[in-house]
Amino acid sequence: MVNPYRVIDEKTWKRASHCMIFKDSVEPSFCITFELYITNFLKKVRENKYSFTLAMVYAVCKCANEIEEFRYRFLDEKVVLFERIDTAFTYLNKDTELFKVVNVPMRDTMEEYVKLAEKIAGEQEEYFAGPLGNDVFQCSPMPWITYTHISHTNSGKKYNSTPLFDWGKYYEKNGEIVLPFSVQAHHSFVDGIHIGKFADRLREYLMSDNL
């Protein structure tokens, strides 16, 4: 079931001209990598015995939902704004070393989300349960490597405006735990300032004691 959305009147939409410029670009998405300090977050996750990956998916998608520009999509050749975006993430089958893509609806709390995500991921047998909906954020953790840059495969679908979030292997730096983190977003809807707002919100959340 698709989350509620409203169709944007592009005649009055403040971003209409920017959207028009970028949407037909050969590569309309752009990717930014930066560091996150997760010392406090990791401590809280361990105290609560949460999966780090699933807790991180929740944190990222919660904060992205709070930035309006990350909830815009192209749908049936129109621009729409979703009220809520759910989650999709890669989850490794350790026996086959192949990943599956798991879809989990957002929840109000991290505890609820992690519990539901563990259940769905554990019960899903297919690697790909079906095409991803338009109303998800895609997360692809890579806990095996610390990176400074990342790129993605290009499906050729220029109107695929689903943001992608990646993170690598965390490490210690000057007494802090640091996580390489990347955001890919469609330039029709998202500019650098919006990624900056998202990064600030995520950093604030990761430092909070109220997870």
Solvent accessible surface area in square Angstrom, and as a share of the most:
residue,aa,sasa,rsa
1,M,242,1.08
2,V,95,0.54
3,N,14,0.07
4,P,79,0.49
5,Y,91,0.34
6,R,143,0.52
7,V,80,0.46
8,I,14,0.07
9,D,81,0.42
10,E,66,0.30
11,K,194,0.82
12,T,111,0.65
13,W,31,0.11
14,K,183,0.78
15,R,23,0.08
16,A,27,0.21
17,S,69,0.45
18,H,86,0.39
19,C,2,0.01
20,M,117,0.52
21,I,122,0.62
22,F,53,0.22
23,K,42,0.18
24,D,79,0.41
25,S,36,0.23
26,V,141,0.81
27,E,92,0.41
28,P,10,0.06
29,S,23,0.15
30,F,49,0.20
31,C,47,0.28
32,I,63,0.32
33,T,44,0.26
34,F,33,0.14
35,E,61,0.27
36,L,0,0.00
37,Y,100,0.38
38,I,0,0.00
39,T,53,0.31
40,N,41,0.21
41,F,0,0.00
42,L,9,0.04
43,K,111,0.47
44,K,40,0.17
45,V,3,0.01
46,R,152,0.56
47,E,103,0.46
48,N,74,0.38
49,K,182,0.77
50,Y,44,0.17
51,S,39,0.25
52,F,40,0.17
53,T,35,0.20
54,L,1,0.01
55,A,0,0.00
56,M,0,0.00
57,V,0,0.00
58,Y,6,0.02
59,A,0,0.00
60,V,0,0.00
61,C,0,0.00
62,K,56,0.24
63,C,0,0.00
64,A,0,0.00
65,N,25,0.13
66,E,80,0.36
67,I,19,0.10
68,E,71,0.32
69,E,31,0.14
70,F,0,0.00
71,R,39,0.14
72,Y,12,0.04
73,R,1,0.00
74,F,20,0.08
75,L,44,0.22
76,D,120,0.62
77,E,161,0.72
78,K,110,0.47
79,V,2,0.01
80,V,1,0.00
81,L,13,0.07
82,F,1,0.00
83,E,122,0.55
84,R,92,0.34
85,I,0,0.00
86,D,19,0.10
87,T,0,0.00
88,A,1,0.01
89,F,1,0.00
90,T,31,0.18
91,Y,75,0.29
92,L,62,0.31
93,N,51,0.26
94,K,173,0.73
95,D,138,0.72
96,T,66,0.38
97,E,136,0.61
98,L,99,0.49
99,F,97,0.40
100,K,21,0.09
101,V,23,0.13
102,V,0,0.00
103,N,55,0.28
104,V,2,0.01
105,P,43,0.27
106,M,14,0.06
107,R,93,0.34
108,D,130,0.67
109,T,64,0.37
110,M,2,0.01
111,E,103,0.46
112,E,84,0.38
113,Y,0,0.00
114,V,6,0.03
115,K,138,0.59
116,L,42,0.21
117,A,0,0.00
118,E,81,0.36
119,K,118,0.50
120,I,48,0.24
121,A,0,0.00
122,G,63,0.60
123,E,112,0.50
124,Q,25,0.11
125,E,157,0.71
126,E,99,0.44
127,Y,71,0.27
128,F,133,0.56
129,A,66,0.51
130,G,38,0.36
131,P,136,0.86
132,L,60,0.30
133,G,36,0.35
134,N,43,0.22
135,D,14,0.07
136,V,8,0.05
137,F,0,0.00
138,Q,50,0.22
139,C,2,0.01
140,S,38,0.25
141,P,13,0.08
142,M,56,0.25
143,P,66,0.41
144,W,158,0.56
145,I,96,0.49
146,T,60,0.35
147,Y,21,0.08
148,T,128,0.74
149,H,134,0.60
150,I,20,0.10
151,S,86,0.56
152,H,57,0.25
153,T,141,0.82
154,N,100,0.51
155,S,80,0.52
156,G,56,0.54
157,K,149,0.63
158,K,77,0.33
159,Y,94,0.36
160,N,75,0.39
161,S,4,0.02
162,T,16,0.09
163,P,3,0.02
164,L,32,0.16
165,F,1,0.00
166,D,4,0.02
167,W,4,0.01
168,G,3,0.03
169,K,103,0.44
170,Y,69,0.26
171,Y,73,0.28
172,E,123,0.55
173,K,74,0.32
174,N,145,0.74
175,G,58,0.56
176,E,68,0.31
177,I,37,0.19
178,V,0,0.00
179,L,0,0.00
180,P,5,0.03
181,F,0,0.00
182,S,0,0.00
183,V,0,0.00
184,Q,36,0.16
185,A,2,0.01
186,H,3,0.01
187,H,47,0.21
188,S,0,0.00
189,F,2,0.01
190,V,3,0.02
191,D,33,0.17
192,G,44,0.42
193,I,114,0.58
194,H,18,0.08
195,I,6,0.03
196,G,33,0.32
197,K,104,0.44
198,F,0,0.00
199,A,6,0.05
200,D,90,0.47
201,R,61,0.22
202,L,0,0.00
203,R,89,0.33
204,E,115,0.51
205,Y,13,0.05
206,L,1,0.00
207,M,134,0.60
208,S,33,0.22
209,D,97,0.50
210,N,130,0.67
211,L,49,0.24
